[in-house]
Amino acid sequence: MASTAPLPDYEPAGELKFGQVGIANLRIRSLDLPRLAAEMRERVERAPKLFARAAVILDFGALPRLPDEATARALVEALAAAGVHPVALAYGTPENDALAERLGLPVLAKFRAQYERAGADAMTDAALAARPAAPAPPPAPAAPAPVAEAEPGLVHALPVRSGQQLLAVNRDLTVLSSVGAGAELLADGSIHVYGALRGRALAGASGFTGARIFCREFHAELVAIAGHYKVLDDVPKALHGKPVQVWLDENDILQIQPLA
């Protein structure tokens, strides 16, 4: 069974993030299977409403080489025994796609927009490579660059009930009321909640690290910026129920501070 050198104790063997569709992305940083299973079991025990039987995408992009099929199958079984359900591999190399096919799993992107951009770039490159050479056209007069119109933010005036999901693609999301437990907010931009925030709030869902989350009363089960997340148990109790803002610092560490 393939393995890699153990990581220092302060560094997790698997880095868990949340993507645009709300599915957890587990970035494998070490093939220490017992440690990965123990870390996942601890997450499930600490926040069972969020992680118990949760769908998880496995991302092998941080490893120097892909695991062999036997190791990958053992990892899937270990995580399932820890309480989550590996449902796909993260988008990657052709070898990664072949491994997914042998495991009987689909390939999904960590962040939908990143996947779409990568696919569009690949198609553009292929089309350019296949195009026959042509003589260079005469230079055209310069034209003014078009000015892109800003996408207006999505404003939701009603309470967001348990089980509801709001998605703001390529824009901010503003909720003028409260967000109930079990509800989910997803935005490519920032999220503003002018009431109590329970449930989940995932800003920068397409990978934008400059997104922020603002709320007037913090009780969120989970908050995430560009996939970096914290659950309520990780947040100091002094901030529970208080107006806060959430952002990523220059080291990609999630910060939660009271609003002035």
For each residue, the residues with C-beta under 8 A, 3 or more apart:
1: 68 70 71 74
2: 31 65 67 68 71
3: 31 32 71
4: 30 31 32 63 64
5: 30
6: 30 32 35
7: 11 12 13 29 30 32
8: 11
9:
10:
11: 7 8 29
12: 7 15 29 39
13: 7 28 29 30 32 35 36 39
14: 26 27 28 29 30 36 39 40
15: 12 26 27 29 62
16: 24 25 26 27 43 229
17: 24 25 27 110 224 227 228 229
18: 22 23 24 25 202 222 224 227 229
19: 22 23 24 25 57 109 110 111 112 205 227
20: 111 112 113 186 188 202 205 206
21: 112 186
22: 18 19 165 184 186 200 202
23: 18 19 54 55 56 57 87 108
24: 16 17 18 19 51 54 55 56 57 84
25: 16 17 18 19 56 57 59 90 110 227
26: 14 15 16 40 56 57 58 59 79 86
27: 14 15 16 17 59 61 62 90
28: 13 14 31 36 58 59 60 62 63 75
29: 7 11 12 13 14 15 62 63
30: 4 5 6 7 13 14 35 36
31: 2 3 4 28 36 63 67 71 75
32: 3 4 6 7 13 35 36
33: 36 37 71 74 75 78
34: 37 38 78
35: 6 13 30 32 38 39
36: 13 14 28 30 31 32 33 39 40 75 78 79
37: 33 34 40 41 78 79 81 82
38: 34 35 41 42 82
39: 12 13 14 35 36 42 43
40: 14 26 36 37 43 44 51 79 82 83 84
41: 37 38 44 45 82 83
42: 38 39 45 46
43: 16 39 40 46 47 51
44: 40 41 47 48 51 52 82 83 84
45: 41 42 48
46: 42 43 231 233
47: 43 44 50 51 221 222 231 232 233
48: 44 45 51 52
49: 52 221
50: 47 54 200 221 222 231
51: 24 40 43 44 47 48 54 83 84
52: 44 48 49 83 84
53: 83 84 85
54: 23 24 50 51 84 85
55: 23 24 84 85 87
56: 23 24 25 26 79 84 85 86 87
57: 19 23 24 25 26 86 87 88 89 90 108 110
58: 26 28 72 75 76 79 86 88 89 90
59: 25 26 27 28 62 89 90 92 110
60: 28 63 66 67 89 90 92 96
61: 27 90 92
62: 15 27 28 29 59
63: 4 28 29 31 60 66 67
64: 4
65: 2
66: 60 63 72 93 95 96 99
67: 2 31 60 63 71 72 75 99
68: 1 2 71 72
69: 72 73 99 102 103
70: 1 73 74
71: 1 2 3 31 33 67 68 74 75
72: 58 66 67 68 69 75 76 99 103
73: 69 70 76 77 103
74: 1 33 70 71 77 78
75: 28 31 33 36 58 67 71 72 78 79 86
76: 58 72 73 79 80 86 103 105
77: 73 74 80 81
78: 33 34 36 37 74 75 81 82
79: 26 36 37 40 56 58 75 76 82 84 85 86
80: 76 77 83 84 85 86
81: 37 77 78
82: 37 38 40 41 44 78 79
83: 40 41 44 51 52 53 80
84: 24 40 44 51 52 53 54 55 56 79 80
85: 53 54 55 56 79 80
86: 26 56 57 58 75 76 79 80 105
87: 23 55 56 57 105 106 108
88: 57 58 100 105 106 107 108
89: 57 58 59 60 92 96 97 99 100 103 105 106 107 108
90: 25 27 57 58 59 60 61 96 107 108 109 110
91: 96 107 108 109 110 115 118
92: 59 60 61 89 95 96 97 107
93: 66 96 97
94: 97 98
95: 66 92 98 99
96: 60 66 89 90 91 92 93 99 100 107
97: 89 92 93 94 100 101 107
98: 94 95 101 102
99: 66 67 69 72 89 95 96 102 103
100: 88 89 96 97 103 105 106 107
101: 97 98 104
102: 69 98 99
103: 69 72 73 76 89 99 100
104: 101
105: 76 86 87 88 89 100
106: 87 88 89 100
107: 88 89 90 91 92 96 97 100
108: 23 57 87 88 89 90 91 115
109: 19 90 91 112 114 115 116 118
110: 17 19 25 57 59 90 91 114 115 227
111: 19 20 114 115 205 206 207 227
112: 19 20 21 109 115 116 205 206
113: 20 116 117 188 206 207
114: 109 110 111 117 118 206 207
115: 91 108 109 110 111 112 118 119
116: 109 112 113 119 120
117: 113 114 120 121
118: 91 109 114 115 121 122
119: 115 116 122 123
120: 116 117 123 124
121: 117 118 124 125
122: 118 119 125 126
123: 119 120 126 127
124: 120 121 127 128
125: 121 122 128 129
126: 122 123 129 130
127: 123 124 130 131
128: 124 125 131
129: 125 126
130: 126 127
131: 127 128 134
132:
133:
134: 131
135:
136:
137: 140
138:
139:
140: 137 143
141:
142:
143: 140
144:
145:
146:
147:
148:
149:
150:
151: 170 171
152: 171
153: 168 171 172 173 174 189
154: 166 168 171 172 173 174 187
155: 174 176
156: 160 166 173 174 175 176 177
157: 176 177
158: 177
159: 177 178 179 180 195
160: 156 164 166 175 177 178 179 180 183 185 199
161: 164 180 183
162: 180 181 182 183 199
163: 182 183
164: 160 161 180 183 184
165: 22 183 184 185 186
166: 154 156 160 173 175 183 184 185 186
167: 186 187
168: 153 154 171 172 173 186 187 188 189 191
169: 188
170: 151 188 189 206
171: 151 152 153 154 168 187 188 189
172: 153 154 168 187 189 190 191 192
173: 153 154 156 166 168 185 186 187 189 190 191 192 203
174: 153 154 155 156 191 192 193 194
175: 156 160 166 178 179 185 191 192 193 194 195
176: 155 156 157 194 195
177: 156 157 158 159 160 194 195
178: 159 160 175 193 195 196 197 198 217
179: 159 160 175 183 185 193 195 196 197 198 199 201
180: 159 160 161 162 164 183 198 199
181: 162 198 199 219 221
182: 162 163 198 199
183: 160 161 162 163 164 165 166 179 180 198 199 200
184: 22 164 165 166 199 200 201 202
185: 160 165 166 173 175 179 191 193 199 200 201 202
186: 20 21 22 165 166 167 168 173 202 205
187: 154 167 168 171 172 173 190 191 202 203 204 205 211
188: 20 113 168 169 170 171 204 205 206 208 211
189: 153 168 170 171 172 173 203 204 208 211
190: 172 173 187 203 204 211 212 213 214
191: 168 172 173 174 175 185 187 201 202 203 211 212 213 214
192: 172 173 174 175 213 214 215
193: 174 175 178 179 185 196 197 201 213 214 215 216
194: 174 175 176 177 215 216
195: 159 175 176 177 178 179 215 216 217
196: 178 179 193 215 216 217 219
197: 178 179 193 201 213 215 216 217 218 219 220
198: 178 179 180 181 182 183 219 220 221
199: 160 162 179 180 181 182 183 184 185 220 221
200: 22 50 183 184 185 220 221 222 223 224
201: 179 184 185 191 193 197 213 215 220 222 223 224 246
202: 18 20 22 184 185 186 187 191 205 222 223 224 229
203: 173 187 189 190 191 211 212 213 223 224 225 226 246
204: 187 188 189 190 207 208 209 210 211 224 225 226 227 248
205: 19 20 111 112 186 187 188 202 226
206: 20 111 112 113 114 170 188
207: 111 113 114 204 226 227
208: 188 189 204 211 226
209: 204 225 226 248 252
210: 204 248
211: 187 188 189 190 191 203 204 208 225 226 247
212: 190 191 203 225 245 246 247
213: 190 191 192 193 197 201 203 223 225 245 246 247
214: 190 191 192 193 243 244 245 246 259
215: 192 193 194 195 196 197 201 218 220 243 244
216: 193 194 195 196 197 243
217: 178 195 196 197 241 242 243
218: 197 215 235 239 240 241 242 243 244 256
219: 181 196 197 198 232 240 241
220: 197 198 199 200 201 215 223 232
221: 47 49 50 181 198 199 200 231 232
222: 18 47 50 200 201 202 229 230 231 232
223: 200 201 202 203 213 220 229 230 246 254 256
224: 17 18 200 201 202 203 204 227 228 229 230 254
225: 203 204 209 211 212 213 228 246 247 248 254
226: 203 204 205 207 208 209 211 248 252
227: 17 18 19 25 110 111 204 207 224
228: 17 224 225 248 252 253 254
229: 16 17 18 202 222 223 224 254
230: 222 223 224 234 235 254 256
231: 46 47 50 221 222 234 235
232: 47 219 220 221 222 235 240
233: 46 47
234: 230 231
235: 218 230 231 232 239 240 256
236: 239 240 256
237: 240
238: 242
239: 218 235 236 242 244 256 257 258
240: 218 219 232 235 236 237
241: 217 218 219
242: 217 218 238 239 258 259
243: 214 215 216 217 218 258 259
244: 214 215 218 239 256 257 258 259
245: 212 213 214 256 257 259
246: 201 203 212 213 214 223 225 254 255 256
247: 211 212 213 225 254 255
248: 204 209 210 225 226 228 252 253 254 255
249: 252 253 255
250:
251:
252: 209 226 228 248 249
253: 228 248 249
254: 223 224 225 228 229 230 246 247 248
255: 246 247 248 249
256: 218 223 230 235 236 239 244 245 246
257: 239 244 245
258: 239 242 243 244
259: 214 242 243 244 245
260:
